[in-house]
Amino acid sequence: MARGGAKGRVLAGVLALACASVAGCERKGGAAGESPLLYCSVDTEFAREVLAEYERRTGVKVRVIFDTEAAKTTGLVQRILDEEGQTGADLFWSNEIFNTILLSRRGRLAAYVSPAAADIPEAYKCAAGTWTAFGMRARVVAFDSAVTPRASLPTTWEAYAAPEWASKLAIANPLFGTTRGHVAAAFALWGEDRGRAYLERLRAGGAAVLDSNSATVRAVLSGNRVIAFTDTDDVIVARKQRPTLDMIYPDLGDGGTVLIPNSVAIVRGGAHRREAESLYDFLVSADVERMLARSDSRNIPVRSALCEELGVTAPPASKLTFARVADALEASAQAAREILLK
């Protein structure tokens, strides 16, 4: 999760160049004072940089409600569900995709086809028009190369359930955020029985369940744990404290790791539809995806042309569809409650 400091200077430089593809949002936005309400699970410091630039261009003030790191995404998802029939959020900007899909299935999202997303591949857009995905992070194993040689680490996610690795592992609460999606992806690919057996082995081996992805990385930095299941951005940020911190991309079992994108959606029943569409256009634009790739979070663009432009090479990715992972969310979360959190 992105942090402040040097990142802010990078964002300012990138955003100063980002004009052409989001010009439409300046034409569509309402008058100053018509403030859309955004629910956002992206890191606060980073999101505020992005939104401040949007406000500067359009004159439209964005009201924002953020989630806590420990309850990333899930708390806001429940709030959107609870607000059905009420006037709540206009827009949802999530740091993951799977819960956004669940909101769409529950009928809480409105269709909108953004012209700014025309060059985003169809795999990253809902066929019904209720969400768009962009700017991906990868699930990784973090380790300190001064302590643990890279060559000694297993190259598959499943191998980390062995006692010699589970006893050294920190993992974030699997009911929230990208860790929830990661566990669901394992269940989707392996099946529920094999997925539950994996969690049982992690628990029996002594894996530590912590509040957040960043907490797992801190456990490695402190020496309390040797390895952590986390996201790429947490490792990149922590390298400022420990240059020897490194990461690998284990194979889920079908040729690659889990890549989890940001997603944005318009919430059904919001009071500021026009402003919501304007902000949506900005967030899914190539300029914002370029900014994400150049920031400390090093998000991987979903636009191949941007990857080529920026010299970004994506790690091998699991072939699972986002929908298949979303299908497994309920069963995997229930298993995590019963096994890892009891």
Backbone torsions as a table, in degrees:
resi	resn	phi	psi	omega
1	MET	NA	131.6	-169.7
2	ALA	-66.9	153.6	-179.8
3	ARG	-123.9	-175.1	-176.4
4	GLY	-90.3	-152.1	176.2
5	GLY	76.6	-127.8	-176.8
6	ALA	-57.6	-31.9	179.0
7	LYS	-57.0	-41.0	-177.8
8	GLY	-62.2	-38.7	178.4
9	ARG	-66.4	-37.2	176.9
10	VAL	-62.9	-46.1	-178.6
11	LEU	-61.2	-42.6	-178.1
12	ALA	-61.2	-41.6	-180.0
13	GLY	-65.8	-42.5	-179.1
14	VAL	-66.9	-44.5	-175.9
15	LEU	-68.4	-28.4	178.2
16	ALA	-63.2	-27.3	179.9
17	LEU	-90.0	-11.0	-170.4
18	ALA	-92.7	97.9	-176.9
19	CYS	-131.7	-49.3	-164.8
20	ALA	-59.0	-52.9	-168.4
21	SER	-76.0	-11.3	178.6
22	VAL	-113.4	15.6	179.6
23	ALA	-59.4	-30.7	179.8
24	GLY	-58.7	-30.2	-177.7
25	CYS	-67.0	-27.2	178.6
26	GLU	-71.4	-31.5	179.6
27	ARG	-77.0	-33.4	-172.7
28	LYS	-87.8	-24.3	-174.2
29	GLY	-63.3	151.8	178.3
30	GLY	-77.7	-178.5	179.8
31	ALA	-67.6	156.9	178.3
32	ALA	-56.0	138.5	-178.7
33	GLY	102.3	-20.2	174.3
34	GLU	-84.9	93.2	-167.1
35	SER	-99.1	111.7	174.0
36	PRO	-70.4	152.6	178.3
37	LEU	-104.0	119.0	-178.5
38	LEU	-107.3	129.3	167.7
39	TYR	-96.1	129.4	-170.2
40	CYS	-138.8	126.8	176.2
41	SER	-106.6	7.7	174.9
42	VAL	-78.7	152.2	-176.3
43	ASP	-53.7	136.7	-169.6
44	THR	-57.5	-50.6	-174.7
45	GLU	-61.7	-41.6	-179.2
46	PHE	-69.0	-47.2	-178.0
47	ALA	-61.1	-38.5	-179.4
48	ARG	-63.9	-34.3	176.4
49	GLU	-61.6	-46.7	-178.7
50	VAL	-63.9	-47.4	-176.2
51	LEU	-68.3	-32.8	177.6
52	ALA	-63.3	-38.2	178.0
53	GLU	-68.2	-40.4	176.8
54	TYR	-59.9	-44.6	-179.6
55	GLU	-63.4	-38.4	179.1
56	ARG	-62.5	-40.0	-177.6
57	ARG	-73.7	-39.3	-169.7
58	THR	-102.3	-21.4	-173.2
59	GLY	76.4	8.2	-179.3
60	VAL	-100.1	120.9	178.2
61	LYS	-79.4	132.6	178.8
62	VAL	-103.5	123.7	171.9
63	ARG	-87.0	135.1	-173.5
64	VAL	-129.3	136.9	168.5
65	ILE	-117.9	120.1	-179.0
66	PHE	-97.6	157.0	172.2
67	ASP	-93.3	163.1	173.5
68	THR	-80.7	157.7	-179.3
69	GLU	-63.4	-42.1	-176.2
70	ALA	-65.5	-29.4	-178.4
71	ALA	-111.8	31.3	-174.1
72	LYS	-46.3	128.5	173.5
73	THR	73.4	-49.4	-170.7
74	THR	-60.1	-40.9	-180.0
75	GLY	-63.1	-42.2	179.1
76	LEU	-70.1	-35.1	176.8
77	VAL	-60.6	-46.4	179.1
78	GLN	-63.5	-37.2	178.5
79	ARG	-63.8	-42.4	178.1
80	ILE	-62.7	-41.0	177.2
81	LEU	-63.2	-42.4	-177.7
82	ASP	-68.6	-24.0	-176.1
83	GLU	-89.8	10.3	177.9
84	GLU	-57.1	131.2	-177.9
85	GLY	86.3	-3.2	178.0
86	GLN	-114.6	168.9	174.1
87	THR	-94.3	103.5	-178.6
88	GLY	-121.8	-123.1	-177.5
89	ALA	-67.3	147.6	171.5
90	ASP	-93.2	-31.0	-172.7
91	LEU	-146.9	148.2	177.8
92	PHE	-124.8	119.7	175.3
93	TRP	-112.5	110.2	-174.7
94	SER	-108.2	151.4	175.2
95	ASN	-85.7	7.6	175.9
96	GLU	-150.0	179.9	-171.8
97	ILE	-116.2	-27.6	-166.5
98	PHE	-68.9	-40.2	177.3
99	ASN	-72.4	-26.9	173.8
100	THR	-64.4	-39.2	176.1
101	ILE	-62.6	-40.8	177.9
102	LEU	-62.4	-40.5	176.9
103	LEU	-62.0	-39.6	177.5
104	SER	-62.7	-43.1	179.7
105	ARG	-66.0	-27.8	178.4
106	ARG	-84.9	1.7	177.0
107	GLY	78.1	20.0	-176.0
108	ARG	-95.9	-0.4	-178.8
109	LEU	-116.1	146.5	-180.0
110	ALA	-101.1	146.7	-180.0
111	ALA	-74.2	139.3	173.5
112	TYR	-158.3	125.5	177.9
113	VAL	-103.7	107.2	-175.4
114	SER	-83.2	130.6	175.4
115	PRO	-64.1	-24.7	179.7
116	ALA	-71.9	-14.8	-179.6
117	ALA	-101.0	11.3	-175.8
118	ALA	-60.1	-30.4	-178.5
119	ASP	-95.6	9.2	174.0
120	ILE	-85.5	131.5	-179.6
121	PRO	-56.8	149.0	-175.3
122	GLU	-60.4	-28.4	-180.0
123	ALA	-61.6	-19.2	-178.0
124	TYR	-105.5	16.1	177.6
125	LYS	-132.8	137.7	177.5
126	CYS	-68.1	133.7	179.9
127	ALA	-61.2	-28.8	179.0
128	ALA	-86.2	-2.2	176.0
129	GLY	82.1	14.8	-173.6
130	THR	-92.4	-8.4	176.1
131	TRP	-158.3	159.0	173.5
132	THR	-134.2	138.9	179.7
133	ALA	-109.5	150.8	-177.6
134	PHE	-164.0	164.4	172.0
135	GLY	51.9	85.1	-173.0
136	MET	-93.5	151.9	166.9
137	ARG	-118.2	156.0	179.7
138	ALA	-107.1	148.5	170.3
139	ARG	-81.7	132.5	-173.7
140	VAL	-138.4	167.4	167.4
141	VAL	-104.5	120.3	178.5
142	ALA	-92.2	143.5	178.6
143	PHE	-156.4	160.9	176.3
144	ASP	-97.4	114.0	-175.6
145	SER	-67.4	-16.3	175.5
146	ALA	-77.2	-15.3	-178.8
147	VAL	-109.3	-41.9	-173.9
148	THR	-122.5	116.3	177.6
149	PRO	-64.4	137.3	178.9
150	ARG	-55.1	-40.3	-175.6
151	ALA	-64.7	-18.5	-179.0
152	SER	-83.8	-11.6	-173.8
153	LEU	-84.0	139.7	175.0
154	PRO	-62.4	151.4	-177.6
155	THR	-102.4	4.1	175.4
156	THR	-124.4	148.7	178.4
157	TRP	-62.3	-38.8	-174.3
158	GLU	-64.5	-30.9	-176.9
159	ALA	-66.5	-19.8	-178.9
160	TYR	-74.9	-5.7	174.5
161	ALA	-80.6	-8.9	176.3
162	ALA	-62.3	144.1	-174.9
163	PRO	-53.2	-37.3	-176.7
164	GLU	-67.8	-18.8	177.2
165	TRP	-105.5	-40.0	179.5
166	ALA	-58.3	-34.8	-179.6
167	SER	-67.9	-14.9	-177.8
168	LYS	-110.3	5.4	-168.1
169	LEU	-99.2	141.5	167.2
170	ALA	-117.3	135.8	178.9
171	ILE	-135.2	143.9	178.1
172	ALA	-74.1	162.6	177.7
173	ASN	-51.9	119.9	-174.0
174	PRO	-77.1	4.8	176.3
175	LEU	-91.3	-4.7	-171.6
176	PHE	-133.2	153.4	168.5
177	GLY	57.1	-148.1	-175.6
178	THR	-69.5	-26.0	176.9
179	THR	-66.0	-37.4	175.6
180	ARG	-60.3	-45.2	178.2
181	GLY	-64.8	-37.0	178.8
182	HIS	-62.0	-48.5	179.8
183	VAL	-64.0	-39.7	178.2
184	ALA	-63.2	-37.4	178.1
185	ALA	-63.2	-40.3	177.3
186	ALA	-62.1	-43.7	178.4
187	PHE	-64.5	-39.4	-179.1
188	ALA	-63.6	-39.6	-177.0
189	LEU	-83.0	-41.0	-172.7
190	TRP	-91.0	-22.4	-171.7
191	GLY	94.7	158.5	-173.2
192	GLU	-66.0	-41.9	-177.3
193	ASP	-62.0	-47.2	-179.9
194	ARG	-68.2	-35.5	177.7
195	GLY	-64.7	-44.3	178.1
196	ARG	-64.1	-39.6	178.4
197	ALA	-62.2	-37.2	177.3
198	TYR	-61.9	-47.5	178.9
199	LEU	-63.2	-38.5	177.5
200	GLU	-60.6	-41.4	-179.6
201	ARG	-68.7	-37.6	176.3
202	LEU	-61.7	-45.0	-179.3
203	ARG	-65.1	-47.3	-178.7
204	ALA	-62.7	-31.4	-179.2
205	GLY	-79.8	-11.3	176.8
206	GLY	96.6	23.0	176.4
207	ALA	-59.8	137.1	179.7
208	ALA	-91.1	127.0	176.7
209	VAL	-98.6	116.7	-176.5
210	LEU	-112.2	177.4	-172.2
211	ASP	-70.9	-33.1	-170.0
212	SER	-154.5	168.4	176.6
213	ASN	-61.8	-42.7	-179.6
214	SER	-64.3	-32.3	177.3
215	ALA	-66.0	-34.9	178.5
216	THR	-66.7	-37.8	178.0
217	VAL	-68.1	-39.7	177.1
218	ARG	-61.5	-33.4	177.6
219	ALA	-64.2	-35.2	175.7
220	VAL	-70.3	-43.0	-180.0
221	LEU	-61.5	-37.1	-178.0
222	SER	-79.3	-14.4	-177.0
223	GLY	88.0	1.4	177.7
224	ASN	-69.9	-28.1	177.2
225	ARG	-135.7	154.6	-177.8
226	VAL	-93.5	-34.1	-177.4
227	ILE	-135.7	157.5	178.9
228	ALA	-142.0	138.9	167.7
229	PHE	-85.2	121.7	-174.2
230	THR	-157.4	-167.2	179.0
231	ASP	-108.1	158.3	-178.4
232	THR	-56.2	-41.4	-174.3
233	ASP	-66.0	-34.1	178.6
234	ASP	-64.0	-37.0	178.3
235	VAL	-69.7	-45.1	-177.4
236	ILE	-61.2	-43.4	178.9
237	VAL	-65.1	-43.4	-176.3
238	ALA	-69.8	-19.6	178.1
239	ARG	-62.6	-20.2	177.0
240	LYS	-65.3	-29.8	176.4
241	GLN	-87.0	-33.9	-174.1
242	ARG	-139.3	91.9	-177.2
243	PRO	-58.1	-21.4	-179.5
244	THR	-83.2	-2.7	176.4
245	LEU	-66.3	133.9	-175.5
246	ASP	-139.0	178.8	-179.2
247	MET	-152.5	154.8	172.7
248	ILE	-128.5	162.0	-177.8
249	TYR	-112.7	86.3	-178.5
250	PRO	-65.6	156.5	179.0
251	ASP	-85.8	128.6	177.6
252	LEU	-71.3	-21.4	179.8
253	GLY	131.5	-3.0	177.9
254	ASP	-128.7	23.5	173.7
255	GLY	110.5	-2.7	-178.7
256	GLY	-169.5	179.3	179.5
257	THR	-91.6	-176.7	-179.2
258	VAL	-92.4	122.3	174.1
259	LEU	-105.8	128.9	-174.6
260	ILE	-124.0	116.6	-177.9
261	PRO	-90.0	163.1	162.1
262	ASN	-64.3	161.9	172.4
263	SER	-147.2	154.0	177.5
264	VAL	-135.8	144.5	-177.9
265	ALA	-152.5	148.6	173.2
266	ILE	-89.3	129.7	-178.2
267	VAL	-84.0	132.0	-179.4
268	ARG	-64.1	134.0	175.4
269	GLY	90.6	3.2	178.3
270	GLY	-66.4	156.9	-174.1
271	ALA	-88.5	-7.4	-173.9
272	HIS	-130.7	64.7	-174.9
273	ARG	-62.7	-43.8	-176.8
274	ARG	-61.7	-44.5	179.2
275	GLU	-69.0	-34.0	177.5
276	ALA	-63.3	-42.5	178.3
277	GLU	-63.4	-39.7	179.1
278	SER	-61.7	-46.8	179.3
279	LEU	-67.6	-37.5	175.6
280	TYR	-56.9	-48.1	179.7
281	ASP	-56.3	-41.9	-179.7
282	PHE	-64.7	-46.3	-174.1
283	LEU	-67.4	-33.2	-178.2
284	VAL	-91.2	2.8	-176.9
285	SER	-69.8	159.0	176.2
286	ALA	-62.7	-31.8	-179.8
287	ASP	-63.2	-43.5	179.5
288	VAL	-69.8	-37.9	177.6
289	GLU	-65.5	-36.4	175.4
290	ARG	-63.0	-42.4	177.9
291	MET	-60.9	-43.6	179.3
292	LEU	-61.4	-38.7	-179.2
293	ALA	-69.1	-30.9	-177.7
294	ARG	-90.6	-10.8	179.9
295	SER	-78.3	177.4	178.5
296	ASP	-61.0	-25.2	-178.3
297	SER	-73.8	-19.5	176.4
298	ARG	51.7	44.3	178.9
299	ASN	-61.1	146.3	-178.8
300	ILE	-92.0	119.5	-179.8
301	PRO	-62.2	146.2	172.7
302	VAL	-84.2	-15.7	175.9
303	ARG	-83.7	117.6	-177.4
304	SER	-63.1	-32.8	179.3
305	ALA	-63.8	-36.0	177.4
306	LEU	-69.8	-39.1	176.1
307	CYS	-58.2	-43.3	179.5
308	GLU	-66.3	-44.7	-179.8
309	GLU	-59.4	-42.3	-173.5
310	LEU	-92.9	-4.0	-178.4
311	GLY	69.5	31.3	-179.2
312	VAL	-92.4	127.7	176.0
313	THR	-111.3	117.4	179.9
314	ALA	-76.3	142.4	174.8
315	PRO	-68.9	160.8	174.3
316	PRO	-55.0	136.2	-174.1
317	ALA	-114.8	147.5	171.5
318	SER	-57.9	148.4	-178.9
319	LYS	-88.5	2.2	178.2
320	LEU	-61.5	141.2	171.8
321	THR	-81.6	157.8	177.2
322	PHE	-60.7	-36.4	-178.7
323	ALA	-64.4	-39.8	179.1
324	ARG	-64.4	-39.2	177.8
325	VAL	-66.3	-42.9	177.9
326	ALA	-60.2	-35.8	178.1
327	ASP	-59.4	-30.6	-175.0
328	ALA	-92.9	-1.8	-174.8
329	LEU	-59.3	-45.9	-174.9
330	GLU	-65.7	-48.6	-178.0
331	ALA	-64.9	-40.0	-178.7
332	SER	-70.0	-38.1	178.3
333	ALA	-66.0	-40.5	178.2
334	GLN	-63.3	-41.6	178.1
335	ALA	-63.8	-40.2	179.4
336	ALA	-63.2	-40.3	176.9
337	ARG	-60.9	-44.9	-174.1
338	GLU	-74.8	-26.6	-172.1
339	ILE	-109.1	-57.7	-174.1
340	LEU	-82.1	-26.0	-172.0
341	LEU	-109.8	6.7	-178.3
342	LYS	-81.6	NA	NA
